[in-house]
Amino acid sequence: MHRRELLRAAATAAALTLLPGEAHAAWMRAANTASRQPATSLTAAQRATLGALADAIIPRTDTPSATEVGVLAWIDVIVADYYTTDDRAVLMTGLDAIDAMAQQSAGAPFTALTGAPLASVMSALDVPTDRTLPAVRGYQRAKGLVIHGYFTSERVQKDVLKNEIMPGRFVGDAPMPARNGAGRDE
């Protein structure tokens, strides 16, 4: 192992200790499975809708978008490993309902919406008249996952929030003040 790899691994380990246990485990699994097939049973259409939804919730500005920091891989792990069958069904049904809502109100799939049509659908999901609708329930579930995944990602912690993973510096030969007495502070 080279010095840079060691330092990167140590910094990553230190950063991830600050995250809740489940988030840390999910991010580690997402990093290890990013190149493989998704771990969830989401269809390709549902994954596309989830990606478009994630970037509508946290779009690219002077900071990276939700999908740019790997939120979809993290959500795959959470849904596959931590969601119950019922929770998974709420999300999957909700994603399908969001796409159907976009088709009905804007005449296009959710993934194709931009501008005013996207804002209209997002507003209907964010401030619903009926919170029991499958689209709204799925949206609330997805929004929580996107926000949690985004703000616990290593890239956002380091580059956006500027959290210093290892504050200060190590000084192994720092002078120690002399103690009075037999090793007791007085």
FENTAMO-V474218 format. One record per backbone hydrogen bond with DSSP energy under -0.5 kcal/mol. CO is the residue of the C=O (numbers start at 1). NH is the residue of the N-H. If there is no record, write none. Layout:
co:CO nh:NH
co:CO nh:NH
//
This chain:
co:2 nh:6
co:3 nh:7
co:4 nh:8
co:5 nh:9
co:6 nh:10
co:7 nh:11
co:8 nh:12
co:9 nh:13
co:10 nh:14
co:11 nh:15
co:12 nh:16
co:13 nh:17
co:15 nh:18
co:16 nh:19
co:20 nh:24
co:21 nh:25
co:22 nh:26
co:23 nh:27
co:24 nh:28
co:25 nh:29
co:26 nh:30
co:27 nh:31
co:28 nh:32
co:29 nh:33
co:30 nh:34
co:33 nh:36
co:43 nh:47
co:44 nh:48
co:45 nh:49
co:46 nh:50
co:47 nh:51
co:48 nh:52
co:49 nh:53
co:50 nh:54
co:51 nh:55
co:52 nh:56
co:53 nh:57
co:54 nh:58
co:58 nh:66
co:63 nh:61
co:65 nh:69
co:66 nh:69
co:66 nh:71
co:67 nh:70
co:70 nh:74
co:71 nh:75
co:72 nh:76
co:73 nh:77
co:74 nh:78
co:75 nh:79
co:76 nh:80
co:77 nh:81
co:78 nh:82
co:78 nh:83
co:84 nh:88
co:85 nh:89
co:86 nh:90
co:87 nh:91
co:88 nh:92
co:89 nh:93
co:90 nh:94
co:91 nh:95
co:92 nh:96
co:93 nh:97
co:94 nh:98
co:95 nh:99
co:96 nh:100
co:97 nh:101
co:98 nh:102
co:99 nh:103
co:100 nh:104
co:101 nh:105
co:102 nh:106
co:102 nh:107
co:102 nh:108
co:103 nh:107
co:109 nh:112
co:109 nh:113
co:110 nh:113
co:114 nh:117
co:114 nh:118
co:115 nh:119
co:116 nh:120
co:117 nh:121
co:118 nh:122
co:119 nh:123
co:120 nh:124
co:121 nh:125
co:122 nh:126
co:123 nh:127
co:125 nh:128
co:130 nh:133
co:133 nh:137
co:134 nh:138
co:135 nh:139
co:136 nh:140
co:137 nh:141
co:138 nh:142
co:139 nh:143
co:140 nh:144
co:141 nh:145
co:142 nh:146
co:143 nh:147
co:144 nh:148
co:145 nh:149
co:146 nh:150
co:147 nh:151
co:148 nh:152
co:150 nh:153
co:153 nh:157
co:154 nh:158
co:155 nh:159
co:155 nh:160
co:156 nh:160
co:156 nh:161
co:157 nh:163
co:163 nh:165
co:170 nh:172
co:171 nh:174
co:181 nh:183
//
